Amino acid sequence: MQNKYPQKPGIDFILKQAFFYWNKTLIFQLVFSIIYFAVFFTSIFFFASKYGIWEQNQALMEAFQESTQAYLQKAAELGTTENSRYFSYAFLGTIVFLYPLNLGFFKIFKKIDLNEKIELGDLFAGYSGINFFKYIGYFLFWILIYLMIAQTIILPFLWVMITLFVAPLMFFTDKRIFEAMSLNFKALRMFFLEVSVCMIVALLFKYVGFMLFFVGGLFTFPFWNAMIYSLYKTIFTEKN
């Protein structure tokens, strides 16, 4: 498999292509969101009850009514408890487990390019075989780095940029994490403007459905994957 960089595409072409993939798979966007949020909220509610998070929230509200200082003191106190730590682990485990669901869209979009029939099972391609552990291992590595730099302004944005194509490179070309990051960095140097603009558009569109009307967010929430695939397909050419 070789990766080559073609002539710079126009941003409008990349955007139109992303919206084309998204529009062609609206039913899968909806199914993705329903599954994602159903699993996420079921898990969070279960572990919140198991580790007494609701009671902690009640204690925080009471402290907040007393004073801001009392609230901050109580938050710091509860944040160090064993139950809070376990709940944080459960929260992290939930979003890591759900990550491979995004990769199913890469298979679906590829099938559209190949004019092949799309099936609902394609959405779960990221959970197939031993590769599942590779994908969750990568995302665990990704999210831990992100959480460490989340309080800074620029670093989270840069981290997203230099890892944007790692998942599709791992999925389509079986690259290792750091090999994929190296290819990602080379592509970013050549297509920085295109990637930056498309990222901003994807983030805005991803959440605009929730801001305008909640149900619409179920369709726009997975849009990020269509934008990544459109950028990946345009920047990287695959040849056996």
Order of alpha helices (4+ residues) and beta strands (2+ residues): beta-alpha-alpha-alpha-alpha-alpha-alpha-alpha-alpha-alpha-alpha-alpha-alpha-alpha-beta
